[in-house]
Amino acid sequence: MNQSKVELQPFEYSYYDYSDWYSNNAEPTKPPKEVILPCDPIADDKLFHICILSISLAIMLILAVLTRKNKLCQGFIRGSSSIFSPANFLDQTQQKGLVMAIFGLVFSKLAVLVIAPDPLPFSKDTPAEIKEYMKIIAIFYYPILFYPLLVCGTLQHRAGYVFGTLLSFSHFGILLWQKFDCPKTPEIYKFYSLLASLPQLGCLAYLCIQFPLLFVKGPKTDEDLDSCYYNNYVKSLLRKRSSIVSSSTTDKPTLAERILELPKSYMYLPEKVFRFPLKLAVSAFVAVVAIYHTALLLVVLVVPTLHIVRAGIDENIAFLLLGFGVVLSDDRMEVVQIVTFYTWLLEVCYLCALTLSCLVSLIMLMRSMVLHRSNLRGLYKGEIYNLYHSQKTIRPSKPGVVCWMGLTGYQAAIISLGMVIQTVVFFICFLFLVFLIIIPVFYGRNIIVFEIAGKAWPAWVTLILVTLLQHVTVKFAFIKREAGTRDVSNRESLFLLTYLLFLINTVVGVVVAIWRMVITALYNIVHLGRIDVSLLHRTAESFDPAYRYYTHFLKVEVSQTHPVMKAFCGLLLDMMVEGGRVGQRIKDAEEACSSMLSGIQESRQSKANSSQRIRSRWLLLYTLVNNPSLLGSRKHFQTLQTSESVLNGTPKRSSKKGSKRETSQPTQESVHTTENQTNQDKTD
């Protein structure tokens, strides 16, 4: 009953039988790959954002009430601002650190937002269908989140500094707590979230230090027109230069001075008589933050993958290479070592290319800052052709104001894209250098480049000799010097040599064309992150959008922040605010000086002083009449002049005398023709 018939079944291999693994000859297994699970910090991000938004709204209401009260009590306050206009971006005298830190904070949020799984902190596990819409909302949300910090820093009120300290410490403490709770995240690389938050922590730490210092120092009253910067700038322009300095500038610089001048031209050193505009300072700082985030992304996207590939190389790689006809060695272990070494060289080349790209971007940024200062100074003096290839009017326009608003974002985006392209190109160059030149030289095999160069050496020697022949013959046979001038001689031989070397010069032209293409590509790639240099020809620079944005920005900046204009406006405003007391003091001082001079000097000298005073006042009147910022507010300009009849603040006289010039044009042309004929006869 209990016995059953045994049925023989065929043997089947079980893939899940691990009994052989526990034998004495078993090899040790590799440790499993680290799996990082999503982490939820104790300080919930959603709850924190709800609380901080409520606190920020209450702070904004309180600051609005305090600002309104101060305006009602004190009346007109020069330089006062409201919660809807917190930062005066056209003021060169205000403190730039707070605005730069807040802009860097907002851009860091945007850089992290690009690959974040949840763009907004109010929703977790965002569906893929609405993630792009959430990113668009987040682009507007984070500037609003940090807007109260900007208001507290630039409102010039002690209560604002207290509220700014509260907000900055709240943001800094919660972010630091979250990173300590969850230093590792499953995004791209386990430490990417921690490394990407370092610029945010740095900006918030600066705000935590700066707000208490501002509260202790108190609000400043010497900003914008009240500042002495504009008066000092005008004094530096009017100050006479010493003869020693003028004579030293005319001397020819030595070789050492010319060598030291090159690195100095790439180093921005601040000067007392020139302050960097706020927009350009913010753009430079945001560009540095963009370089950091771009470099971090380029590292975490490539280097961990190369580590995984190098760790997974085994003896099977020899069979894989053999399938492609590549035989590195007969020993498979040696093949593994060679491939591992080559993979390590790939990583070294990539890191070298990325490091070189970062250095080039930083050097180009420093050079841009130097040129920003020189361009602004040139436009202050009216040197338009140093920046434009044609006559331009230095005044704001519709596209100019748009470009002025977006310059910071343009700079960050262009320098990020330029850094990516530079890294790729430099990586290819390093691969060519290492795998085709350095390794073949050290190991003596795979010398493909040297074999090609060895076969083509007669052609290269011929090209070099022909080029040297042309230079030598031109120097000794075809150029003669007589009476301090140079002229062409031996023209028959010159014509013969030109015909005989026609074909060989064609081959030289091919080499020159290839070299020109390489140099142009490298130059444009290196300068791709700069907006102050056009990558196109001088006549086509208007088609370069980045350079066009930069030139439009300078138009608005110069027309609104000219130091000389602001110095005169400050003097006029002082006379209006103080009820004419400044003017009375100036008049009393002039009368006192004239009385002293009349008692000491002769009447002729007093007449000379009075004429000099009258001349200076007429020059001041002429300066105010031709001021481009005050020209549009005059009644006769608004009624009679048109926008085309004014160029850089100077009305065109041809608009008033057009008919008269048209009638006299034929007679003038006849006079010019007769004069040209007589001059031609004299020269003949």
Secondary structure as GFF3:
##gff-version 3
##sequence-region A 1 684
A	DSSP	three_ten_helix	19	22	.	.	.	ID=ss1
A	DSSP	alpha_helix	45	74	.	.	.	ID=ss2
A	DSSP	alpha_helix	97	113	.	.	.	ID=ss3
A	DSSP	alpha_helix	131	145	.	.	.	ID=ss4
A	DSSP	alpha_helix	147	154	.	.	.	ID=ss5
A	DSSP	alpha_helix	158	181	.	.	.	ID=ss6
A	DSSP	alpha_helix	192	196	.	.	.	ID=ss7
A	DSSP	alpha_helix	198	217	.	.	.	ID=ss8
A	DSSP	three_ten_helix	224	226	.	.	.	ID=ss9
A	DSSP	alpha_helix	229	238	.	.	.	ID=ss10
A	DSSP	alpha_helix	243	250	.	.	.	ID=ss11
A	DSSP	alpha_helix	255	264	.	.	.	ID=ss12
A	DSSP	alpha_helix	278	311	.	.	.	ID=ss13
A	DSSP	alpha_helix	316	323	.	.	.	ID=ss14
A	DSSP	alpha_helix	332	381	.	.	.	ID=ss15
A	DSSP	alpha_helix	398	433	.	.	.	ID=ss16
A	DSSP	pi_helix	434	438	.	.	.	ID=ss17
A	DSSP	alpha_helix	439	443	.	.	.	ID=ss18
A	DSSP	alpha_helix	448	455	.	.	.	ID=ss19
A	DSSP	alpha_helix	457	476	.	.	.	ID=ss20
A	DSSP	beta_strand	479	482	.	.	.	ID=ss21
A	DSSP	beta_strand	485	488	.	.	.	ID=ss22
A	DSSP	alpha_helix	491	500	.	.	.	ID=ss23
A	DSSP	alpha_helix	502	526	.	.	.	ID=ss24
A	DSSP	three_ten_helix	538	543	.	.	.	ID=ss25
A	DSSP	alpha_helix	545	561	.	.	.	ID=ss26
A	DSSP	alpha_helix	563	577	.	.	.	ID=ss27
A	DSSP	alpha_helix	581	600	.	.	.	ID=ss28
A	DSSP	alpha_helix	603	625	.	.	.	ID=ss29
A	DSSP	alpha_helix	628	631	.	.	.	ID=ss30
A	DSSP	alpha_helix	635	640	.	.	.	ID=ss31
A	DSSP	three_ten_helix	643	645	.	.	.	ID=ss32
A	DSSP	beta_strand	646	647	.	.	.	ID=ss33
A	DSSP	beta_strand	650	651	.	.	.	ID=ss34
A	DSSP	three_ten_helix	653	655	.	.	.	ID=ss35
A	DSSP	alpha_helix	658	683	.	.	.	ID=ss36
###
